[in-house]
Amino acid sequence: MPDVLRVTGGAPLTGEITVRGAKNFVSKAMVAALLGEGPSTLRNVPLIRDVDVVADLLRLHGVAVDYDDDAGVLRFDPSNVEQAHVRDIDALAGSSRIPILFCGPLLHRLGEAFIPDLGGCHIGDRPIDFHLQILRDFGAVVDKTATGIHITAPRGLRGTKAVLPYPSVGATEQTLLTAVRAEGLTELSNAATEPEIMDLIAVLQKMGAIISVDTDRTIRVEGVEKLMGYEHTSLPDRIEAASWASAALATGGDIMVRGAEQPGMTTYLNFYRKVGGTFDISDEGIRFYHPGGELKSIVLETDVHPGFMTDWQQPMVVALTQATGLSIIHETVYENRFGFTEALGRMGAQIQVYRECLGGLPCRFGQRNFNHSAVVSGPTPLRAADIVVPDLRGGFSHLIAALSAEGTSRVQGIELINRGYEHFMRKLSLLGAQVEMED
């Protein structure tokens, strides 16, 4: 049975917590260790479920993995990489979509790779077509089977020229992890340039890769014959930091997020201030707090970096239920990200979702019958309810709503939150939240 958390809300969250490395970077840096001919060390690693899954997948492929969770340090030795059994990969695949990114490194090391049916959060189709086409462009042969996809490189991998129809983070990562040891030059246009991508490029460069990034979102990679191991400290998780910041806003609280850094959060901080939140930035982190008075409604559109992250949107929507006036949100990254608002409506929030594009940014979802815009009317007091966690970010947003609501809510399936939020139960306790697991 899924875990159930009882949350008694209505009190401000106050105190200090610490965020470590970015979930969206750490797992990719772990995969990169497969490419090296020597050991690698990754620091500032969070203790989250996704890290456990990738570590287990690496071990299945013969990589020795040592994790000092107290220090947040991972060490890898890829000296004995081997092909894992299909059934073992399949047993882990439901917990993560990361196996697709193993393909390029495994093709370089072993000449073949296998991808089972992929899991992940249900917030949109998130097709792997980009990934498979990129691998074909490099010269890989892709065979779909009853249990998954078998990929081989009978003639090796060669550099290629590709244009992404959308600056997909996953497809950009796939290209980087494959191109660094492919023969010749690879050029990827319309690439993603998120801070987590740039940190992955930094890791690969430390390993011996030759990579340049142009201002027009073009990434060029000159393939090399071999790569060495790396030593690297992960950038902090700006998604987790923003989630706690929105929790401070929604509950009228005051949270010091140690480890949070300004550069990757510039856009979020601008909107936080527009809503009426206040923050203080120091070398130790960022203090987020509600200064009192009314919060203000805003118009918000998600976008690829350097725009407002889609992963920041859901926690911010909870805070906007307490803002005065009409807030308009246009989601341009994932088509089904407003499913989490149904539970907020049962808690008393006034949120209407629309198929139309309520914004000015170019959008792939217009005229396609996706509910990808929302109007939030506030402020509305929230009341306790029974909630089922739908996905990682939506689940944490539901948790924020329960902490803001009067009464005691039952939040079911909170184990999913462990995928991306380190020690979140411990952090809730540090902030004075009244939470307990049901027997």
Backbone torsions as a table, in degrees:
resi	resn	phi	psi	omega
1	MET	NA	144.2	179.1
2	PRO	-64.7	150.3	176.7
3	ASP	-66.3	143.4	178.5
4	VAL	-123.2	128.5	179.7
5	LEU	-111.2	129.1	174.9
6	ARG	-92.7	123.9	-175.2
7	VAL	-121.6	118.3	174.5
8	THR	-100.2	112.9	-172.0
9	GLY	-100.6	-167.5	176.6
10	GLY	96.1	1.7	179.8
11	ALA	-121.2	146.7	179.8
12	PRO	-65.2	144.5	170.8
13	LEU	-87.2	124.7	-179.1
14	THR	-138.7	143.1	177.6
15	GLY	137.9	-161.1	-177.4
16	GLU	-125.8	139.5	172.3
17	ILE	-137.8	168.6	-178.7
18	THR	-125.3	135.8	172.6
19	VAL	-107.1	142.3	176.7
20	ARG	-108.7	-149.6	-169.5
21	GLY	-63.2	156.8	-175.1
22	ALA	-72.8	123.9	175.9
23	LYS	-52.6	-42.5	-174.9
24	ASN	-74.9	-5.3	174.2
25	PHE	-109.4	-45.6	-170.4
26	VAL	-56.0	-46.2	-178.0
27	SER	-62.1	-34.0	-179.9
28	LYS	-74.5	-36.3	175.5
29	ALA	-66.3	-33.5	176.0
30	MET	-63.1	-43.4	178.0
31	VAL	-63.5	-38.5	-178.9
32	ALA	-59.3	-28.4	179.5
33	ALA	-59.1	-25.2	176.6
34	LEU	-60.3	-29.1	-174.6
35	LEU	-78.0	-19.9	-174.0
36	GLY	-81.7	152.2	175.9
37	GLU	-95.1	2.0	177.3
38	GLY	-136.7	177.2	-178.5
39	PRO	-66.6	154.7	176.7
40	SER	-129.5	154.3	177.5
41	THR	-132.5	127.9	179.4
42	LEU	-120.7	127.6	-177.1
43	ARG	-111.2	167.5	-178.9
44	ASN	63.2	40.0	-176.6
45	VAL	-90.5	128.6	178.7
46	PRO	-79.8	151.7	175.5
47	LEU	-89.0	88.7	-179.4
48	ILE	-131.3	163.6	-176.1
49	ARG	-62.4	-39.2	-179.0
50	ASP	-60.8	-36.3	177.0
51	VAL	-64.8	-41.8	178.1
52	ASP	-61.2	-42.7	-178.4
53	VAL	-63.7	-46.7	-178.7
54	VAL	-66.7	-39.2	176.8
55	ALA	-60.1	-42.3	178.6
56	ASP	-65.1	-39.8	177.7
57	LEU	-64.0	-40.5	177.3
58	LEU	-63.0	-43.3	178.9
59	ARG	-62.2	-37.9	177.1
60	LEU	-59.2	-28.5	-179.5
61	HIS	-97.3	17.7	172.4
62	GLY	87.8	5.3	178.8
63	VAL	-84.5	128.6	174.7
64	ALA	-78.1	125.2	-177.2
65	VAL	-124.5	126.5	176.7
66	ASP	-122.3	127.8	-176.0
67	TYR	-124.0	115.4	170.9
68	ASP	-94.3	94.0	-172.2
69	ASP	-70.3	-29.9	178.1
70	ASP	-64.8	-42.8	179.4
71	ALA	-84.7	-15.2	-177.7
72	GLY	70.2	40.2	-177.3
73	VAL	-122.0	128.6	175.1
74	LEU	-111.1	137.5	175.1
75	ARG	-125.4	137.9	-176.4
76	PHE	-125.8	140.7	170.9
77	ASP	-128.8	104.7	-176.3
78	PRO	-94.0	26.5	-174.5
79	SER	-63.9	-28.3	-172.7
80	ASN	-121.6	49.6	179.9
81	VAL	-64.6	136.0	179.4
82	GLU	-145.7	165.5	179.0
83	GLN	-75.7	129.7	179.3
84	ALA	-82.0	159.2	176.1
85	HIS	-72.7	139.8	-177.4
86	VAL	-56.2	-43.9	-176.8
87	ARG	-64.4	-31.8	179.6
88	ASP	-71.8	-41.3	177.4
89	ILE	-62.9	-43.3	-176.9
90	ASP	-62.3	-33.6	-179.4
91	ALA	-65.2	-26.9	-178.8
92	LEU	-97.0	-19.4	-169.2
93	ALA	-63.9	-29.7	-178.5
94	GLY	-65.2	-16.8	-177.6
95	SER	-92.2	-12.1	-173.8
96	SER	-160.2	153.4	174.7
97	ARG	-96.5	6.9	-173.8
98	ILE	-65.7	-24.6	-177.3
99	PRO	-54.3	-28.8	-179.1
100	ILE	-61.3	-31.3	-177.8
101	LEU	-81.6	-8.8	174.5
102	PHE	-74.1	-16.6	-168.5
103	CYS	-60.7	-53.3	-178.6
104	GLY	-58.2	-53.7	177.9
105	PRO	-57.3	-41.0	-179.3
106	LEU	-69.4	-34.9	176.4
107	LEU	-63.5	-38.1	177.1
108	HIS	-69.2	-39.6	-175.5
109	ARG	-83.2	-37.5	-171.6
110	LEU	-121.7	-16.7	-177.7
111	GLY	86.6	-1.4	178.4
112	GLU	-156.7	161.3	178.5
113	ALA	-153.9	157.5	178.1
114	PHE	-131.3	135.9	176.6
115	ILE	-119.7	120.5	173.6
116	PRO	-79.8	-179.6	172.5
117	ASP	-58.0	134.7	-171.5
118	LEU	-95.1	146.6	177.4
119	GLY	-98.3	-143.8	179.8
120	GLY	112.7	179.0	-177.8
121	CYS	-78.1	145.3	-177.0
122	HIS	-93.2	74.8	-179.1
123	ILE	-120.8	8.7	-177.3
124	GLY	160.2	170.6	-176.5
125	ASP	-64.3	-37.2	-178.9
126	ARG	41.7	56.6	-174.7
127	PRO	-65.1	155.0	177.1
128	ILE	-97.5	13.5	-178.9
129	ASP	-57.1	-43.0	178.5
130	PHE	-55.5	-46.2	-177.0
131	HIS	-61.6	-49.4	-176.6
132	LEU	-65.0	-40.5	179.3
133	GLN	-65.8	-38.9	177.6
134	ILE	-61.6	-44.5	179.0
135	LEU	-62.2	-39.4	175.7
136	ARG	-63.0	-40.5	179.3
137	ASP	-60.5	-31.5	177.6
138	PHE	-77.8	-8.1	179.4
139	GLY	107.2	7.7	179.3
140	ALA	-77.3	152.3	175.5
141	VAL	-105.8	122.8	-175.1
142	VAL	-108.9	119.3	179.1
143	ASP	-118.8	119.7	177.3
144	LYS	-86.5	132.4	-179.6
145	THR	-121.8	179.7	-178.8
146	ALA	-67.1	-26.4	-175.8
147	THR	-105.5	-7.5	-178.5
148	GLY	162.9	-148.2	-176.5
149	ILE	-127.1	126.5	178.3
150	HIS	-103.7	128.8	-175.6
151	ILE	-125.2	132.3	179.4
152	THR	-130.1	164.4	177.6
153	ALA	-136.3	73.3	-174.0
154	PRO	-61.5	-26.1	-179.7
155	ARG	-113.7	16.8	-177.6
156	GLY	79.9	177.0	-179.2
157	LEU	-108.2	137.1	-178.5
158	ARG	-122.3	147.5	178.5
159	GLY	-56.5	155.6	-175.7
160	THR	-146.7	172.7	176.7
161	LYS	-121.3	125.4	-175.3
162	ALA	-140.4	151.6	175.5
163	VAL	-125.4	121.3	177.7
164	LEU	-80.5	134.5	176.0
165	PRO	-67.2	-20.0	178.0
166	TYR	-148.3	142.2	-177.6
167	PRO	-71.1	70.9	-177.7
168	SER	-71.0	129.2	177.6
169	VAL	-64.3	-48.4	-178.0
170	GLY	-61.8	-42.8	179.9
171	ALA	-67.1	-35.1	176.5
172	THR	-65.3	-43.9	177.3
173	GLU	-61.6	-42.6	178.2
174	GLN	-57.8	-45.4	-179.4
175	THR	-62.1	-45.8	-179.0
176	LEU	-61.6	-47.0	-176.6
177	LEU	-68.1	-22.4	178.7
178	THR	-92.7	-38.5	-172.5
179	ALA	-71.9	-29.2	-171.1
180	VAL	-61.1	-27.1	178.4
181	ARG	-118.5	10.5	175.4
182	ALA	-78.7	150.4	-178.9
183	GLU	-72.0	126.7	175.5
184	GLY	92.6	-162.3	-173.6
185	LEU	-99.7	136.8	173.1
186	THR	-116.4	135.7	177.5
187	GLU	-127.4	121.5	179.7
188	LEU	-116.3	118.2	179.0
189	SER	-100.2	152.8	-177.2
190	ASN	60.1	40.2	-178.7
191	ALA	-79.7	157.7	172.1
192	ALA	-75.2	145.0	-178.2
193	THR	-131.0	29.1	178.3
194	GLU	-57.2	155.9	177.9
195	PRO	-54.1	-34.7	178.6
196	GLU	-66.3	-34.3	175.0
197	ILE	-65.7	-44.3	-178.9
198	MET	-65.2	-33.5	177.3
199	ASP	-70.5	-35.5	174.8
200	LEU	-64.3	-40.9	176.5
201	ILE	-61.1	-39.6	177.9
202	ALA	-61.4	-41.5	177.4
203	VAL	-62.1	-48.5	-177.8
204	LEU	-64.1	-36.2	176.9
205	GLN	-65.3	-40.2	175.6
206	LYS	-59.5	-30.7	-178.9
207	MET	-79.0	-11.5	179.5
208	GLY	117.5	3.3	179.9
209	ALA	-74.0	156.5	176.9
210	ILE	-116.7	106.2	-173.0
211	ILE	-135.5	133.5	174.1
212	SER	-125.1	148.9	179.7
213	VAL	-126.1	122.2	179.6
214	ASP	-93.1	163.2	-177.7
215	THR	-69.1	-15.3	-179.0
216	ASP	-95.1	22.8	179.4
217	ARG	68.2	27.8	174.6
218	THR	-102.1	126.9	176.9
219	ILE	-111.0	130.4	177.6
220	ARG	-118.4	134.2	-178.1
221	VAL	-128.3	124.4	172.8
222	GLU	-95.6	114.5	-176.3
223	GLY	-64.4	144.8	177.3
224	VAL	-122.7	160.5	-175.3
225	GLU	-73.7	-34.9	-178.6
226	LYS	-148.5	158.5	178.2
227	LEU	-127.3	151.7	177.4
228	MET	-100.2	-180.0	174.5
229	GLY	-75.3	178.1	-178.4
230	TYR	-138.1	161.7	166.4
231	GLU	-127.4	126.5	-172.1
232	HIS	-154.2	147.4	173.5
233	THR	-109.7	123.7	-176.0
234	SER	-65.8	145.2	169.2
235	LEU	-67.1	155.3	-177.1
236	PRO	-71.4	160.6	-178.4
237	ASP	-82.1	101.6	-177.9
238	ARG	-73.7	-20.0	177.4
239	ILE	-74.4	-46.4	178.1
240	GLU	-63.0	-42.3	179.8
241	ALA	-58.6	-44.5	-179.8
242	ALA	-68.2	-31.8	178.1
243	SER	-63.4	-45.0	178.1
244	TRP	-68.8	-33.2	177.1
245	ALA	-62.8	-43.6	178.2
246	SER	-66.4	-33.0	176.5
247	ALA	-63.9	-39.4	176.8
248	ALA	-62.4	-40.3	-179.1
249	LEU	-67.6	-46.1	-175.5
250	ALA	-67.6	-34.4	-176.3
251	THR	-96.1	-0.7	-175.7
252	GLY	71.5	34.3	-172.0
253	GLY	-103.8	-165.3	-174.6
254	ASP	-150.8	104.7	-173.4
255	ILE	-124.5	124.6	171.0
256	MET	-90.4	116.5	-179.2
257	VAL	-101.3	95.0	179.2
258	ARG	-71.5	138.8	-177.7
259	GLY	95.9	-20.2	178.6
260	ALA	-67.0	143.1	-179.0
261	GLU	-126.9	145.6	-175.3
262	GLN	-67.7	-45.0	-169.6
263	PRO	-53.7	-46.0	-178.6
264	GLY	-76.4	-8.3	-175.8
265	MET	-114.2	12.4	-174.2
266	THR	-52.9	-48.4	-178.2
267	THR	-65.3	-42.9	178.2
268	TYR	-60.3	-44.5	-177.2
269	LEU	-62.3	-36.8	177.6
270	ASN	-61.3	-45.7	-179.5
271	PHE	-70.2	-35.5	177.8
272	TYR	-58.7	-42.0	179.4
273	ARG	-70.0	-38.0	179.1
274	LYS	-62.5	-37.2	179.7
275	VAL	-68.2	-26.8	-178.6
276	GLY	119.9	2.7	176.3
277	GLY	-77.4	162.0	179.9
278	THR	-127.0	148.2	178.2
279	PHE	-145.6	150.5	174.9
280	ASP	-123.4	127.8	-176.3
281	ILE	-105.3	131.8	176.6
282	SER	-138.1	177.4	178.2
283	ASP	-66.5	-23.1	-178.1
284	GLU	-84.5	-23.6	-177.6
285	GLY	159.8	-156.1	-178.8
286	ILE	-129.7	128.8	174.8
287	ARG	-94.3	123.0	179.6
288	PHE	-110.8	131.7	178.9
289	TYR	-154.4	156.2	175.4
290	HIS	-88.9	118.8	-173.9
291	PRO	-81.2	-0.6	-173.6
292	GLY	97.1	165.2	-178.4
293	GLY	81.8	-171.3	-176.3
294	GLU	-81.8	143.5	167.1
295	LEU	-84.8	154.8	-174.3
296	LYS	-108.8	142.0	175.4
297	SER	-71.8	154.2	-178.0
298	ILE	-141.1	167.7	168.6
299	VAL	-108.3	126.9	-171.6
300	LEU	-135.1	130.6	174.5
301	GLU	-125.6	129.3	176.0
302	THR	-79.1	155.2	-178.8
303	ASP	-162.4	167.9	173.5
304	VAL	-68.7	163.6	-179.8
305	HIS	-56.7	134.1	14.7
306	PRO	-96.7	25.8	179.1
307	GLY	-76.8	-172.3	-179.1
308	PHE	-76.1	118.9	-176.3
309	MET	-59.3	140.0	174.4
310	THR	-61.9	-32.2	179.9
311	ASP	-72.8	-13.7	174.3
312	TRP	-85.1	-18.3	-168.9
313	GLN	-66.0	-48.4	-172.9
314	GLN	-63.5	-48.2	175.6
315	PRO	-61.0	-35.6	179.4
316	MET	-66.7	-34.8	178.2
317	VAL	-60.3	-39.4	177.9
318	VAL	-60.4	-45.0	178.4
319	ALA	-62.6	-35.4	-178.0
320	LEU	-69.4	-18.0	174.5
321	THR	-65.4	-16.5	-179.8
322	GLN	-104.3	8.2	178.5
323	ALA	-92.9	150.7	-178.8
324	THR	-83.9	124.5	177.5
325	GLY	107.4	-164.3	-178.6
326	LEU	-102.9	121.4	172.5
327	SER	-102.4	137.6	-178.7
328	ILE	-115.7	127.7	-179.3
329	ILE	-123.6	128.2	178.7
330	HIS	-117.4	114.2	-178.8
331	GLU	-94.6	116.3	-176.1
332	THR	-112.4	2.0	-175.3
333	VAL	-103.7	-51.0	177.0
334	TYR	-119.3	133.2	-169.9
335	GLU	-75.6	-24.1	-174.1
336	ASN	-117.2	37.1	-172.5
337	ARG	-86.1	-4.2	-178.7
338	PHE	-96.8	9.3	177.3
339	GLY	-60.5	-27.8	-177.6
340	PHE	-69.3	-15.5	-176.4
341	THR	-73.2	-17.0	179.7
342	GLU	-60.8	-43.2	178.5
343	ALA	-66.5	-36.8	177.7
344	LEU	-62.8	-36.8	177.1
345	GLY	-62.2	-39.4	177.8
346	ARG	-67.9	-20.2	179.1
347	MET	-90.6	-0.5	176.4
348	GLY	111.9	-6.1	178.7
349	ALA	-69.5	147.2	176.4
350	GLN	-106.6	97.5	-177.1
351	ILE	-131.8	125.8	175.3
352	GLN	-113.1	133.9	178.0
353	VAL	-108.1	150.0	-173.8
354	TYR	-136.1	151.8	174.0
355	ARG	-79.3	-25.8	-176.2
356	GLU	-71.6	155.8	174.9
357	CYS	-82.0	106.3	178.5
358	LEU	-95.2	64.4	-178.2
359	GLY	-178.6	175.9	-175.8
360	GLY	-104.0	-8.6	-178.5
361	LEU	-74.0	147.2	173.0
362	PRO	-57.0	138.8	-172.7
363	CYS	-140.4	134.7	179.5
364	ARG	-79.2	-11.7	-167.8
365	PHE	-102.1	-6.0	177.6
366	GLY	-62.2	141.5	-179.7
367	GLN	63.2	20.3	-179.1
368	ARG	-120.1	13.2	173.8
369	ASN	64.0	28.7	173.6
370	PHE	-99.8	133.6	175.4
371	ASN	-78.6	88.8	-171.6
372	HIS	-121.2	12.6	172.0
373	SER	-129.6	152.9	-178.9
374	ALA	-144.8	148.9	173.0
375	VAL	-121.3	123.9	-178.7
376	VAL	-109.6	123.7	178.6
377	SER	-106.4	128.2	-177.2
378	GLY	-148.9	178.8	1.5
379	PRO	-84.7	147.3	176.6
380	THR	-128.8	126.8	175.6
381	PRO	-62.8	140.1	177.6
382	LEU	-99.0	145.6	178.7
383	ARG	-121.4	154.4	-175.8
384	ALA	-62.0	152.2	179.1
385	ALA	-158.1	166.7	170.7
386	ASP	-87.0	129.2	-172.9
387	ILE	-130.2	141.9	172.6
388	VAL	-111.7	124.9	-178.2
389	VAL	-64.7	124.4	-177.5
390	PRO	-89.9	-34.4	-178.6
391	ASP	-162.4	178.0	-173.1
392	LEU	-59.3	-59.0	-175.4
393	ARG	-73.1	-39.1	176.2
394	GLY	-62.9	-36.0	179.3
395	GLY	-65.4	-42.8	177.9
396	PHE	-66.7	-33.6	177.5
397	SER	-65.8	-40.2	175.3
398	HIS	-62.3	-37.5	177.7
399	LEU	-62.9	-42.2	176.7
400	ILE	-60.7	-43.6	179.7
401	ALA	-61.5	-41.9	179.1
402	ALA	-64.3	-35.7	178.5
403	LEU	-71.2	-24.2	179.2
404	SER	-86.1	-21.4	-170.7
405	ALA	-83.2	152.9	172.7
406	GLU	-79.1	133.1	179.1
407	GLY	102.3	-172.3	-176.2
408	THR	-112.7	121.4	178.5
409	SER	-100.0	152.2	172.4
410	ARG	-110.1	117.6	-178.9
411	VAL	-108.3	113.3	-174.0
412	GLN	-99.9	139.6	178.0
413	GLY	85.2	28.9	-175.5
414	ILE	-69.9	-11.4	177.3
415	GLU	-57.6	-30.1	179.6
416	LEU	-61.1	-30.5	-179.2
417	ILE	-66.2	-25.5	178.2
418	ASN	-64.4	-16.2	179.0
419	ARG	-60.7	-33.7	-171.8
420	GLY	-134.7	-1.2	-178.7
421	TYR	-123.8	109.0	-175.9
422	GLU	-70.8	131.4	174.5
423	HIS	47.8	41.4	-173.5
424	PHE	-65.3	-29.3	176.7
425	MET	-67.2	-43.2	178.3
426	ARG	-62.8	-40.0	-178.9
427	LYS	-68.2	-37.6	175.8
428	LEU	-60.2	-41.3	178.4
429	SER	-63.4	-41.8	179.3
430	LEU	-62.0	-28.4	-177.6
431	LEU	-92.5	4.8	175.9
432	GLY	84.2	14.2	-179.8
433	ALA	-70.6	144.2	176.3
434	GLN	-96.0	94.3	-177.1
435	VAL	-135.2	147.4	174.6
436	GLU	-155.9	146.5	178.0
437	MET	-78.2	140.6	174.4
438	GLU	-74.3	144.9	177.2
439	ASP	-71.2	NA	NA
